Amino acid sequence: MAAVPTQAISMSCRQMLKAREIIVCVPDKRKARAVRQACESEIAPAVPASILRTHPAVTLYLDQESASELSTRPPLAQTAAVADLRP
């Protein structure tokens, strides 16, 4: 429990989308399904991160593991940064 932060910032999707630029870092295999859903499913409330695809300036940083379930994988050299999520 000592490693758990005692404070955090919580924002609504509406508030996040007001940002000029959004940078998202998603490491780890356990996030692969969520990454796939956010990038490839319909934009819908059931997948809140999918709304990021409507923003004009989103940068998504993935490692090999978090990108592992994407149906279209960027080349190895580009896996660390997938810059355009818009449909």
PDB file with one MODEL, atoms N, CA, C and O in Angstrom:
MODEL        1
ATOM      1  N   MET A   1       0.812  -1.199   0.000  1.00  0.00           N
ATOM      2  CA  MET A   1       0.000   0.000   0.000  1.00  0.00           C
ATOM      3  C   MET A   1       0.856   1.262   0.000  1.00  0.00           C
ATOM      4  O   MET A   1       0.375   2.326  -0.392  1.00  0.00           O
ATOM      5  N   ALA A   2       2.085   1.170   0.421  1.00  0.00           N
ATOM      6  CA  ALA A   2       2.931   2.352   0.460  1.00  0.00           C
ATOM      7  C   ALA A   2       3.195   2.905  -0.940  1.00  0.00           C
ATOM      8  O   ALA A   2       3.461   4.097  -1.093  1.00  0.00           O
ATOM      9  N   ALA A   3       3.123   2.041  -1.974  1.00  0.00           N
ATOM     10  CA  ALA A   3       3.389   2.479  -3.339  1.00  0.00           C
ATOM     11  C   ALA A   3       2.160   3.123  -3.993  1.00  0.00           C
ATOM     12  O   ALA A   3       2.279   3.699  -5.075  1.00  0.00           O
ATOM     13  N   VAL A   4       1.010   3.039  -3.374  1.00  0.00           N
ATOM     14  CA  VAL A   4      -0.208   3.619  -3.935  1.00  0.00           C
ATOM     15  C   VAL A   4      -0.223   5.122  -3.663  1.00  0.00           C
ATOM     16  O   VAL A   4      -0.070   5.548  -2.519  1.00  0.00           O
ATOM     17  N   PRO A   5      -0.408   5.926  -4.716  1.00  0.00           N
ATOM     18  CA  PRO A   5      -0.437   7.383  -4.507  1.00  0.00           C
ATOM     19  C   PRO A   5      -1.570   7.776  -3.554  1.00  0.00           C
ATOM     20  O   PRO A   5      -2.641   7.169  -3.551  1.00  0.00           O
ATOM     21  N   THR A   6      -1.311   8.787  -2.764  1.00  0.00           N
ATOM     22  CA  THR A   6      -2.336   9.265  -1.828  1.00  0.00           C
ATOM     23  C   THR A   6      -3.223  10.325  -2.466  1.00  0.00           C
ATOM     24  O   THR A   6      -4.274  10.665  -1.921  1.00  0.00           O
ATOM     25  N   GLN A   7      -2.806  10.855  -3.625  1.00  0.00           N
ATOM     26  CA  GLN A   7      -3.592  11.861  -4.327  1.00  0.00           C
ATOM     27  C   GLN A   7      -3.622  11.534  -5.812  1.00  0.00           C
ATOM     28  O   GLN A   7      -2.703  10.909  -6.342  1.00  0.00           O
ATOM     29  N   ALA A   8      -4.678  11.959  -6.469  1.00  0.00           N
ATOM     30  CA  ALA A   8      -4.798  11.747  -7.911  1.00  0.00           C
ATOM     31  C   ALA A   8      -5.652  12.865  -8.499  1.00  0.00           C
ATOM     32  O   ALA A   8      -6.355  13.574  -7.779  1.00  0.00           O
ATOM     33  N   ILE A   9      -5.578  13.006  -9.808  1.00  0.00           N
ATOM     34  CA  ILE A   9      -6.404  13.967 -10.515  1.00  0.00           C
ATOM     35  C   ILE A   9      -7.414  13.172 -11.328  1.00  0.00           C
ATOM     36  O   ILE A   9      -7.050  12.234 -12.036  1.00  0.00           O
ATOM     37  N   SER A  10      -8.651  13.539 -11.226  1.00  0.00           N
ATOM     38  CA  SER A  10      -9.707  12.886 -11.984  1.00  0.00           C
ATOM     39  C   SER A  10     -10.350  13.921 -12.898  1.00  0.00           C
ATOM     40  O   SER A  10     -10.681  15.024 -12.462  1.00  0.00           O
ATOM     41  N   MET A  11     -10.526  13.558 -14.174  1.00  0.00           N
ATOM     42  CA  MET A  11     -11.143  14.473 -15.134  1.00  0.00           C
ATOM     43  C   MET A  11     -12.175  13.730 -15.950  1.00  0.00           C
ATOM     44  O   MET A  11     -12.047  12.531 -16.197  1.00  0.00           O
ATOM     45  N   SER A  12     -13.189  14.446 -16.363  1.00  0.00           N
ATOM     46  CA  SER A  12     -14.187  13.871 -17.256  1.00  0.00           C
ATOM     47  C   SER A  12     -13.625  13.839 -18.679  1.00  0.00           C
ATOM     48  O   SER A  12     -12.665  14.544 -18.992  1.00  0.00           O
ATOM     49  N   CYS A  13     -14.227  13.025 -19.526  1.00  0.00           N
ATOM     50  CA  CYS A  13     -13.829  12.991 -20.937  1.00  0.00           C
ATOM     51  C   CYS A  13     -14.002  14.369 -21.562  1.00  0.00           C
ATOM     52  O   CYS A  13     -13.147  14.820 -22.323  1.00  0.00           O
ATOM     53  N   ARG A  14     -15.086  15.024 -21.248  1.00  0.00           N
ATOM     54  CA  ARG A  14     -15.355  16.364 -21.796  1.00  0.00           C
ATOM     55  C   ARG A  14     -14.220  17.318 -21.439  1.00  0.00           C
ATOM     56  O   ARG A  14     -13.767  18.088 -22.285  1.00  0.00           O
ATOM     57  N   GLN A  15     -13.763  17.270 -20.199  1.00  0.00           N
ATOM     58  CA  GLN A  15     -12.674  18.153 -19.768  1.00  0.00           C
ATOM     59  C   GLN A  15     -11.368  17.803 -20.480  1.00  0.00           C
ATOM     60  O   GLN A  15     -10.643  18.700 -20.910  1.00  0.00           O
ATOM     61  N   MET A  16     -11.060  16.517 -20.609  1.00  0.00           N
ATOM     62  CA  MET A  16      -9.825  16.110 -21.294  1.00  0.00           C
ATOM     63  C   MET A  16      -9.828  16.559 -22.755  1.00  0.00           C
ATOM     64  O   MET A  16      -8.793  16.977 -23.274  1.00  0.00           O
ATOM     65  N   LEU A  17     -10.960  16.477 -23.408  1.00  0.00           N
ATOM     66  CA  LEU A  17     -11.035  16.838 -24.820  1.00  0.00           C
ATOM     67  C   LEU A  17     -10.873  18.336 -25.058  1.00  0.00           C
ATOM     68  O   LEU A  17     -10.703  18.761 -26.201  1.00  0.00           O
ATOM     69  N   LYS A  18     -10.923  19.131 -24.013  1.00  0.00           N
ATOM     70  CA  LYS A  18     -10.684  20.567 -24.138  1.00  0.00           C
ATOM     71  C   LYS A  18      -9.196  20.899 -24.244  1.00  0.00           C
ATOM     72  O   LYS A  18      -8.827  22.018 -24.600  1.00  0.00           O
ATOM     73  N   ALA A  19      -8.350  19.927 -23.935  1.00  0.00           N
ATOM     74  CA  ALA A  19      -6.902  20.153 -23.980  1.00  0.00           C
ATOM     75  C   ALA A  19      -6.443  20.412 -25.417  1.00  0.00           C
ATOM     76  O   ALA A  19      -7.011  19.866 -26.362  1.00  0.00           O
ATOM     77  N   ARG A  20      -5.427  21.237 -25.573  1.00  0.00           N
ATOM     78  CA  ARG A  20      -4.854  21.519 -26.885  1.00  0.00           C
ATOM     79  C   ARG A  20      -4.203  20.259 -27.466  1.00  0.00           C
ATOM     80  O   ARG A  20      -4.269  20.017 -28.671  1.00  0.00           O
ATOM     81  N   GLU A  21      -3.580  19.470 -26.605  1.00  0.00           N
ATOM     82  CA  GLU A  21      -2.898  18.239 -27.012  1.00  0.00           C
ATOM     83  C   GLU A  21      -3.077  17.208 -25.906  1.00  0.00           C
ATOM     84  O   GLU A  21      -3.076  17.553 -24.724  1.00  0.00           O
ATOM     85  N   ILE A  22      -3.230  15.954 -26.287  1.00  0.00           N
ATOM     86  CA  ILE A  22      -3.377  14.870 -25.318  1.00  0.00           C
ATOM     87  C   ILE A  22      -2.265  13.860 -25.573  1.00  0.00           C
ATOM     88  O   ILE A  22      -2.086  13.395 -26.699  1.00  0.00           O
ATOM     89  N   ILE A  23      -1.524  13.526 -24.527  1.00  0.00           N
ATOM     90  CA  ILE A  23      -0.461  12.525 -24.613  1.00  0.00           C
ATOM     91  C   ILE A  23      -0.815  11.397 -23.659  1.00  0.00           C
ATOM     92  O   ILE A  23      -1.031  11.620 -22.468  1.00  0.00           O
ATOM     93  N   VAL A  24      -0.873  10.180 -24.195  1.00  0.00           N
ATOM     94  CA  VAL A  24      -1.264   9.016 -23.407  1.00  0.00           C
ATOM     95  C   VAL A  24      -0.149   7.976 -23.481  1.00  0.00           C
ATOM     96  O   VAL A  24       0.316   7.627 -24.566  1.00  0.00           O
ATOM     97  N   CYS A  25       0.265   7.495 -22.343  1.00  0.00           N
ATOM     98  CA  CYS A  25       1.291   6.452 -22.258  1.00  0.00           C
ATOM     99  C   CYS A  25       0.639   5.200 -21.688  1.00  0.00           C
ATOM    100  O   CYS A  25       0.085   5.230 -20.589  1.00  0.00           O
ATOM    101  N   VAL A  26       0.705   4.097 -22.435  1.00  0.00           N
ATOM    102  CA  VAL A  26       0.041   2.861 -22.024  1.00  0.00           C
ATOM    103  C   VAL A  26       1.048   1.712 -22.064  1.00  0.00           C
ATOM    104  O   VAL A  26       1.237   1.096 -23.113  1.00  0.00           O
ATOM    105  N   PRO A  27       1.692   1.419 -20.945  1.00  0.00           N
ATOM    106  CA  PRO A  27       2.597   0.284 -20.918  1.00  0.00           C
ATOM    107  C   PRO A  27       1.903  -0.982 -20.395  1.00  0.00           C
ATOM    108  O   PRO A  27       0.895  -0.898 -19.693  1.00  0.00           O
ATOM    109  N   ASP A  28       2.441  -2.133 -20.739  1.00  0.00           N
ATOM    110  CA  ASP A  28       2.073  -3.410 -20.117  1.00  0.00           C
ATOM    111  C   ASP A  28       1.047  -4.212 -20.912  1.00  0.00           C
ATOM    112  O   ASP A  28       0.119  -3.656 -21.498  1.00  0.00           O
ATOM    113  N   LYS A  29       1.229  -5.503 -20.919  1.00  0.00           N
ATOM    114  CA  LYS A  29       0.365  -6.460 -21.609  1.00  0.00           C
ATOM    115  C   LYS A  29      -1.071  -6.406 -21.094  1.00  0.00           C
ATOM    116  O   LYS A  29      -2.008  -6.585 -21.872  1.00  0.00           O
ATOM    117  N   ARG A  30      -1.258  -6.162 -19.803  1.00  0.00           N
ATOM    118  CA  ARG A  30      -2.616  -6.181 -19.247  1.00  0.00           C
ATOM    119  C   ARG A  30      -3.494  -5.065 -19.805  1.00  0.00           C
ATOM    120  O   ARG A  30      -4.705  -5.076 -19.583  1.00  0.00           O
ATOM    121  N   LYS A  31      -2.919  -4.108 -20.520  1.00  0.00           N
ATOM    122  CA  LYS A  31      -3.687  -3.016 -21.133  1.00  0.00           C
ATOM    123  C   LYS A  31      -3.947  -3.254 -22.623  1.00  0.00           C
ATOM    124  O   LYS A  31      -4.574  -2.418 -23.272  1.00  0.00           O
ATOM    125  N   ALA A  32      -3.480  -4.372 -23.176  1.00  0.00           N
ATOM    126  CA  ALA A  32      -3.575  -4.628 -24.617  1.00  0.00           C
ATOM    127  C   ALA A  32      -5.020  -4.658 -25.108  1.00  0.00           C
ATOM    128  O   ALA A  32      -5.320  -4.098 -26.163  1.00  0.00           O
ATOM    129  N   ARG A  33      -5.909  -5.294 -24.370  1.00  0.00           N
ATOM    130  CA  ARG A  33      -7.311  -5.358 -24.793  1.00  0.00           C
ATOM    131  C   ARG A  33      -7.942  -3.961 -24.814  1.00  0.00           C
ATOM    132  O   ARG A  33      -8.663  -3.615 -25.750  1.00  0.00           O
ATOM    133  N   ALA A  34      -7.669  -3.170 -23.787  1.00  0.00           N
ATOM    134  CA  ALA A  34      -8.211  -1.815 -23.723  1.00  0.00           C
ATOM    135  C   ALA A  34      -7.669  -0.957 -24.861  1.00  0.00           C
ATOM    136  O   ALA A  34      -8.405  -0.154 -25.434  1.00  0.00           O
ATOM    137  N   VAL A  35      -6.395  -1.116 -25.193  1.00  0.00           N
ATOM    138  CA  VAL A  35      -5.801  -0.370 -26.314  1.00  0.00           C
ATOM    139  C   VAL A  35      -6.499  -0.755 -27.611  1.00  0.00           C
ATOM    140  O   VAL A  35      -6.857   0.118 -28.402  1.00  0.00           O
ATOM    141  N   ARG A  36      -6.698  -2.052 -27.838  1.00  0.00           N
ATOM    142  CA  ARG A  36      -7.374  -2.513 -29.049  1.00  0.00           C
ATOM    143  C   ARG A  36      -8.791  -1.936 -29.133  1.00  0.00           C
ATOM    144  O   ARG A  36      -9.206  -1.447 -30.183  1.00  0.00           O
ATOM    145  N   GLN A  37      -9.512  -1.997 -28.041  1.00  0.00           N
ATOM    146  CA  GLN A  37     -10.875  -1.472 -28.040  1.00  0.00           C
ATOM    147  C   GLN A  37     -10.892   0.039 -28.289  1.00  0.00           C
ATOM    148  O   GLN A  37     -11.721   0.533 -29.053  1.00  0.00           O
ATOM    149  N   ALA A  38      -9.989   0.761 -27.655  1.00  0.00           N
ATOM    150  CA  ALA A  38      -9.946   2.218 -27.830  1.00  0.00           C
ATOM    151  C   ALA A  38      -9.603   2.610 -29.262  1.00  0.00           C
ATOM    152  O   ALA A  38     -10.115   3.604 -29.776  1.00  0.00           O
ATOM    153  N   CYS A  39      -8.739   1.832 -29.904  1.00  0.00           N
ATOM    154  CA  CYS A  39      -8.278   2.180 -31.250  1.00  0.00           C
ATOM    155  C   CYS A  39      -9.141   1.600 -32.362  1.00  0.00           C
ATOM    156  O   CYS A  39      -9.202   2.166 -33.453  1.00  0.00           O
ATOM    157  N   GLU A  40      -9.813   0.472 -32.099  1.00  0.00           N
ATOM    158  CA  GLU A  40     -10.460  -0.239 -33.201  1.00  0.00           C
ATOM    159  C   GLU A  40     -11.969  -0.413 -33.063  1.00  0.00           C
ATOM    160  O   GLU A  40     -12.629  -0.738 -34.050  1.00  0.00           O
ATOM    161  N   SER A  41     -12.532  -0.210 -31.891  1.00  0.00           N
ATOM    162  CA  SER A  41     -13.974  -0.401 -31.738  1.00  0.00           C
ATOM    163  C   SER A  41     -14.717   0.872 -32.148  1.00  0.00           C
ATOM    164  O   SER A  41     -14.105   1.904 -32.426  1.00  0.00           O
ATOM    165  N   GLU A  42     -16.031   0.779 -32.179  1.00  0.00           N
ATOM    166  CA  GLU A  42     -16.848   1.967 -32.418  1.00  0.00           C
ATOM    167  C   GLU A  42     -16.593   2.973 -31.287  1.00  0.00           C
ATOM    168  O   GLU A  42     -16.315   2.581 -30.154  1.00  0.00           O
ATOM    169  N   ILE A  43     -16.687   4.249 -31.599  1.00  0.00           N
ATOM    170  CA  ILE A  43     -16.586   5.273 -30.565  1.00  0.00           C
ATOM    171  C   ILE A  43     -17.899   5.237 -29.792  1.00  0.00           C
ATOM    172  O   ILE A  43     -18.961   5.546 -30.331  1.00  0.00           O
ATOM    173  N   ALA A  44     -17.807   4.853 -28.512  1.00  0.00           N
ATOM    174  CA  ALA A  44     -19.023   4.641 -27.728  1.00  0.00           C
ATOM    175  C   ALA A  44     -18.727   4.763 -26.235  1.00  0.00           C
ATOM    176  O   ALA A  44     -17.589   4.563 -25.810  1.00  0.00           O
ATOM    177  N   PRO A  45     -19.743   5.088 -25.440  1.00  0.00           N
ATOM    178  CA  PRO A  45     -19.568   5.187 -23.987  1.00  0.00           C
ATOM    179  C   PRO A  45     -19.067   3.889 -23.340  1.00  0.00           C
ATOM    180  O   PRO A  45     -18.439   3.928 -22.282  1.00  0.00           O
ATOM    181  N   ALA A  46     -19.337   2.766 -23.957  1.00  0.00           N
ATOM    182  CA  ALA A  46     -18.862   1.487 -23.405  1.00  0.00           C
ATOM    183  C   ALA A  46     -17.336   1.383 -23.440  1.00  0.00           C
ATOM    184  O   ALA A  46     -16.748   0.603 -22.691  1.00  0.00           O
ATOM    185  N   VAL A  47     -16.701   2.165 -24.305  1.00  0.00           N
ATOM    186  CA  VAL A  47     -15.238   2.207 -24.409  1.00  0.00           C
ATOM    187  C   VAL A  47     -14.838   3.677 -24.296  1.00  0.00           C
ATOM    188  O   VAL A  47     -14.603   4.331 -25.312  1.00  0.00           O
ATOM    189  N   PRO A  48     -14.760   4.203 -23.069  1.00  0.00           N
ATOM    190  CA  PRO A  48     -14.525   5.645 -22.894  1.00  0.00           C
ATOM    191  C   PRO A  48     -13.288   6.183 -23.616  1.00  0.00           C
ATOM    192  O   PRO A  48     -13.322   7.299 -24.134  1.00  0.00           O
ATOM    193  N   ALA A  49     -12.210   5.423 -23.660  1.00  0.00           N
ATOM    194  CA  ALA A  49     -10.992   5.915 -24.316  1.00  0.00           C
ATOM    195  C   ALA A  49     -11.166   6.070 -25.821  1.00  0.00           C
ATOM    196  O   ALA A  49     -10.367   6.760 -26.454  1.00  0.00           O
ATOM    197  N   SER A  50     -12.176   5.457 -26.409  1.00  0.00           N
ATOM    198  CA  SER A  50     -12.402   5.592 -27.850  1.00  0.00           C
ATOM    199  C   SER A  50     -12.695   7.043 -28.239  1.00  0.00           C
ATOM    200  O   SER A  50     -12.461   7.427 -29.385  1.00  0.00           O
ATOM    201  N   ILE A  51     -13.190   7.834 -27.331  1.00  0.00           N
ATOM    202  CA  ILE A  51     -13.499   9.237 -27.613  1.00  0.00           C
ATOM    203  C   ILE A  51     -12.239  10.028 -27.969  1.00  0.00           C
ATOM    204  O   ILE A  51     -12.326  11.079 -28.604  1.00  0.00           O
ATOM    205  N   LEU A  52     -11.080   9.533 -27.565  1.00  0.00           N
ATOM    206  CA  LEU A  52      -9.822  10.205 -27.909  1.00  0.00           C
ATOM    207  C   LEU A  52      -9.633  10.295 -29.418  1.00  0.00           C
ATOM    208  O   LEU A  52      -8.932  11.186 -29.898  1.00  0.00           O
ATOM    209  N   ARG A  53     -10.237   9.402 -30.161  1.00  0.00           N
ATOM    210  CA  ARG A  53     -10.093   9.409 -31.620  1.00  0.00           C
ATOM    211  C   ARG A  53     -10.781  10.605 -32.263  1.00  0.00           C
ATOM    212  O   ARG A  53     -10.576  10.861 -33.450  1.00  0.00           O
ATOM    213  N   THR A  54     -11.580  11.332 -31.521  1.00  0.00           N
ATOM    214  CA  THR A  54     -12.231  12.527 -32.063  1.00  0.00           C
ATOM    215  C   THR A  54     -11.392  13.786 -31.876  1.00  0.00           C
ATOM    216  O   THR A  54     -11.712  14.834 -32.437  1.00  0.00           O
ATOM    217  N   HIS A  55     -10.329  13.691 -31.098  1.00  0.00           N
ATOM    218  CA  HIS A  55      -9.488  14.854 -30.802  1.00  0.00           C
ATOM    219  C   HIS A  55      -8.435  15.026 -31.905  1.00  0.00           C
ATOM    220  O   HIS A  55      -7.881  14.031 -32.374  1.00  0.00           O
ATOM    221  N   PRO A  56      -8.148  16.256 -32.328  1.00  0.00           N
ATOM    222  CA  PRO A  56      -7.205  16.469 -33.425  1.00  0.00           C
ATOM    223  C   PRO A  56      -5.733  16.285 -33.081  1.00  0.00           C
ATOM    224  O   PRO A  56      -4.906  16.211 -33.990  1.00  0.00           O
ATOM    225  N   ALA A  57      -5.377  16.208 -31.800  1.00  0.00           N
ATOM    226  CA  ALA A  57      -3.954  16.125 -31.439  1.00  0.00           C
ATOM    227  C   ALA A  57      -3.736  15.159 -30.275  1.00  0.00           C
ATOM    228  O   ALA A  57      -3.508  15.571 -29.138  1.00  0.00           O
ATOM    229  N   VAL A  58      -3.811  13.875 -30.584  1.00  0.00           N
ATOM    230  CA  VAL A  58      -3.571  12.842 -29.572  1.00  0.00           C
ATOM    231  C   VAL A  58      -2.334  12.067 -29.967  1.00  0.00           C
ATOM    232  O   VAL A  58      -2.192  11.661 -31.120  1.00  0.00           O
ATOM    233  N   THR A  59      -1.438  11.860 -29.017  1.00  0.00           N
ATOM    234  CA  THR A  59      -0.283  10.994 -29.217  1.00  0.00           C
ATOM    235  C   THR A  59      -0.410   9.851 -28.228  1.00  0.00           C
ATOM    236  O   THR A  59      -0.563  10.076 -27.027  1.00  0.00           O
ATOM    237  N   LEU A  60      -0.348   8.631 -28.729  1.00  0.00           N
ATOM    238  CA  LEU A  60      -0.485   7.432 -27.918  1.00  0.00           C
ATOM    239  C   LEU A  60       0.837   6.689 -27.945  1.00  0.00           C
ATOM    240  O   LEU A  60       1.280   6.240 -29.002  1.00  0.00           O
ATOM    241  N   TYR A  61       1.465   6.557 -26.792  1.00  0.00           N
ATOM    242  CA  TYR A  61       2.717   5.819 -26.674  1.00  0.00           C
ATOM    243  C   TYR A  61       2.420   4.426 -26.145  1.00  0.00           C
ATOM    244  O   TYR A  61       1.828   4.268 -25.077  1.00  0.00           O
ATOM    245  N   LEU A  62       2.835   3.418 -26.902  1.00  0.00           N
ATOM    246  CA  LEU A  62       2.615   2.023 -26.533  1.00  0.00           C
ATOM    247  C   LEU A  62       3.946   1.287 -26.511  1.00  0.00           C
ATOM    248  O   LEU A  62       4.884   1.654 -27.218  1.00  0.00           O
ATOM    249  N   ASP A  63       4.018   0.249 -25.694  1.00  0.00           N
ATOM    250  CA  ASP A  63       5.151  -0.660 -25.800  1.00  0.00           C
ATOM    251  C   ASP A  63       4.675  -1.876 -26.604  1.00  0.00           C
ATOM    252  O   ASP A  63       3.500  -1.956 -26.961  1.00  0.00           O
ATOM    253  N   GLN A  64       5.563  -2.805 -26.887  1.00  0.00           N
ATOM    254  CA  GLN A  64       5.215  -3.984 -27.679  1.00  0.00           C
ATOM    255  C   GLN A  64       4.038  -4.752 -27.063  1.00  0.00           C
ATOM    256  O   GLN A  64       3.149  -5.224 -27.771  1.00  0.00           O
ATOM    257  N   GLU A  65       4.054  -4.865 -25.745  1.00  0.00           N
ATOM    258  CA  GLU A  65       3.020  -5.640 -25.064  1.00  0.00           C
ATOM    259  C   GLU A  65       1.648  -4.979 -25.151  1.00  0.00           C
ATOM    260  O   GLU A  65       0.660  -5.651 -25.447  1.00  0.00           O
ATOM    261  N   SER A  66       1.573  -3.689 -24.900  1.00  0.00           N
ATOM    262  CA  SER A  66       0.265  -3.018 -24.944  1.00  0.00           C
ATOM    263  C   SER A  66      -0.268  -2.906 -26.368  1.00  0.00           C
ATOM    264  O   SER A  66      -1.475  -2.759 -26.559  1.00  0.00           O
ATOM    265  N   ALA A  67       0.599  -2.972 -27.364  1.00  0.00           N
ATOM    266  CA  ALA A  67       0.180  -2.924 -28.770  1.00  0.00           C
ATOM    267  C   ALA A  67      -0.084  -4.316 -29.343  1.00  0.00           C
ATOM    268  O   ALA A  67      -0.458  -4.440 -30.509  1.00  0.00           O
ATOM    269  N   SER A  68       0.103  -5.349 -28.548  1.00  0.00           N
ATOM    270  CA  SER A  68       0.092  -6.717 -29.064  1.00  0.00           C
ATOM    271  C   SER A  68      -1.242  -7.201 -29.620  1.00  0.00           C
ATOM    272  O   SER A  68      -1.248  -8.148 -30.406  1.00  0.00           O
ATOM    273  N   GLU A  69      -2.366  -6.603 -29.254  1.00  0.00           N
ATOM    274  CA  GLU A  69      -3.666  -7.059 -29.756  1.00  0.00           C
ATOM    275  C   GLU A  69      -4.221  -6.197 -30.885  1.00  0.00           C
ATOM    276  O   GLU A  69      -5.325  -6.451 -31.367  1.00  0.00           O
ATOM    277  N   LEU A  70      -3.478  -5.186 -31.310  1.00  0.00           N
ATOM    278  CA  LEU A  70      -3.944  -4.350 -32.415  1.00  0.00           C
ATOM    279  C   LEU A  70      -3.958  -5.169 -33.700  1.00  0.00           C
ATOM    280  O   LEU A  70      -3.014  -5.914 -33.961  1.00  0.00           O
ATOM    281  N   SER A  71      -5.005  -5.048 -34.501  1.00  0.00           N
ATOM    282  CA  SER A  71      -5.075  -5.819 -35.740  1.00  0.00           C
ATOM    283  C   SER A  71      -4.095  -5.296 -36.782  1.00  0.00           C
ATOM    284  O   SER A  71      -3.595  -6.067 -37.601  1.00  0.00           O
ATOM    285  N   THR A  72      -3.818  -4.012 -36.762  1.00  0.00           N
ATOM    286  CA  THR A  72      -2.823  -3.418 -37.646  1.00  0.00           C
ATOM    287  C   THR A  72      -1.701  -2.903 -36.770  1.00  0.00           C
ATOM    288  O   THR A  72      -1.867  -1.932 -36.031  1.00  0.00           O
ATOM    289  N   ARG A  73      -0.561  -3.560 -36.858  1.00  0.00           N
ATOM    290  CA  ARG A  73       0.567  -3.182 -36.008  1.00  0.00           C
ATOM    291  C   ARG A  73       1.481  -2.240 -36.769  1.00  0.00           C
ATOM    292  O   ARG A  73       1.789  -2.492 -37.934  1.00  0.00           O
ATOM    293  N   PRO A  74       1.923  -1.155 -36.135  1.00  0.00           N
ATOM    294  CA  PRO A  74       2.910  -0.293 -36.784  1.00  0.00           C
ATOM    295  C   PRO A  74       4.239  -1.032 -36.879  1.00  0.00           C
ATOM    296  O   PRO A  74       4.472  -1.979 -36.127  1.00  0.00           O
ATOM    297  N   PRO A  75       5.113  -0.615 -37.791  1.00  0.00           N
ATOM    298  CA  PRO A  75       6.440  -1.238 -37.854  1.00  0.00           C
ATOM    299  C   PRO A  75       7.138  -1.160 -36.498  1.00  0.00           C
ATOM    300  O   PRO A  75       6.866  -0.260 -35.704  1.00  0.00           O
ATOM    301  N   LEU A  76       8.021  -2.091 -36.244  1.00  0.00           N
ATOM    302  CA  LEU A  76       8.709  -2.188 -34.947  1.00  0.00           C
ATOM    303  C   LEU A  76       9.288  -0.851 -34.504  1.00  0.00           C
ATOM    304  O   LEU A  76       9.164  -0.487 -33.335  1.00  0.00           O
ATOM    305  N   ALA A  77       9.908  -0.123 -35.401  1.00  0.00           N
ATOM    306  CA  ALA A  77      10.530   1.149 -35.037  1.00  0.00           C
ATOM    307  C   ALA A  77       9.510   2.198 -34.617  1.00  0.00           C
ATOM    308  O   ALA A  77       9.854   3.158 -33.928  1.00  0.00           O
ATOM    309  N   GLN A  78       8.254   2.021 -35.029  1.00  0.00           N
ATOM    310  CA  GLN A  78       7.236   3.006 -34.729  1.00  0.00           C
ATOM    311  C   GLN A  78       6.282   2.569 -33.617  1.00  0.00           C
ATOM    312  O   GLN A  78       5.370   3.316 -33.261  1.00  0.00           O
ATOM    313  N   THR A  79       6.479   1.377 -33.067  1.00  0.00           N
ATOM    314  CA  THR A  79       5.542   0.869 -32.071  1.00  0.00           C
ATOM    315  C   THR A  79       5.484   1.761 -30.848  1.00  0.00           C
ATOM    316  O   THR A  79       4.445   1.816 -30.189  1.00  0.00           O
ATOM    317  N   ALA A  80       6.544   2.454 -30.523  1.00  0.00           N
ATOM    318  CA  ALA A  80       6.551   3.298 -29.338  1.00  0.00           C
ATOM    319  C   ALA A  80       5.640   4.520 -29.486  1.00  0.00           C
ATOM    320  O   ALA A  80       5.221   5.097 -28.483  1.00  0.00           O
ATOM    321  N   ALA A  81       5.333   4.914 -30.700  1.00  0.00           N
ATOM    322  CA  ALA A  81       4.486   6.106 -30.863  1.00  0.00           C
ATOM    323  C   ALA A  81       3.504   5.911 -32.010  1.00  0.00           C
ATOM    324  O   ALA A  81       3.900   5.842 -33.174  1.00  0.00           O
ATOM    325  N   VAL A  82       2.251   5.825 -31.680  1.00  0.00           N
ATOM    326  CA  VAL A  82       1.194   5.785 -32.685  1.00  0.00           C
ATOM    327  C   VAL A  82       0.489   7.118 -32.577  1.00  0.00           C
ATOM    328  O   VAL A  82      -0.248   7.359 -31.621  1.00  0.00           O
ATOM    329  N   ALA A  83       0.707   7.986 -33.551  1.00  0.00           N
ATOM    330  CA  ALA A  83       0.337   9.387 -33.368  1.00  0.00           C
ATOM    331  C   ALA A  83      -1.082   9.766 -33.764  1.00  0.00           C
ATOM    332  O   ALA A  83      -1.635  10.704 -33.191  1.00  0.00           O
ATOM    333  N   ASP A  84      -1.683   9.086 -34.707  1.00  0.00           N
ATOM    334  CA  ASP A  84      -2.981   9.550 -35.183  1.00  0.00           C
ATOM    335  C   ASP A  84      -4.031   8.485 -34.963  1.00  0.00           C
ATOM    336  O   ASP A  84      -4.009   7.448 -35.626  1.00  0.00           O
ATOM    337  N   LEU A  85      -4.951   8.721 -34.042  1.00  0.00           N
ATOM    338  CA  LEU A  85      -5.988   7.750 -33.725  1.00  0.00           C
ATOM    339  C   LEU A  85      -7.313   8.075 -34.379  1.00  0.00           C
ATOM    340  O   LEU A  85      -8.267   7.310 -34.238  1.00  0.00           O
ATOM    341  N   ARG A  86      -7.399   9.176 -35.083  1.00  0.00           N
ATOM    342  CA  ARG A  86      -8.682   9.587 -35.650  1.00  0.00           C
ATOM    343  C   ARG A  86      -9.155   8.594 -36.698  1.00  0.00           C
ATOM    344  O   ARG A  86      -8.341   8.046 -37.441  1.00  0.00           O
ATOM    345  N   PRO A  87     -10.481   8.351 -36.772  1.00  0.00           N
ATOM    346  CA  PRO A  87     -11.015   7.399 -37.759  1.00  0.00           C
ATOM    347  C   PRO A  87     -10.797   7.887 -39.176  1.00  0.00           C
ATOM    348  O   PRO A  87     -11.184   7.210 -40.129  1.00  0.00           O
TER     349      PRO A  87
ENDMDL
END
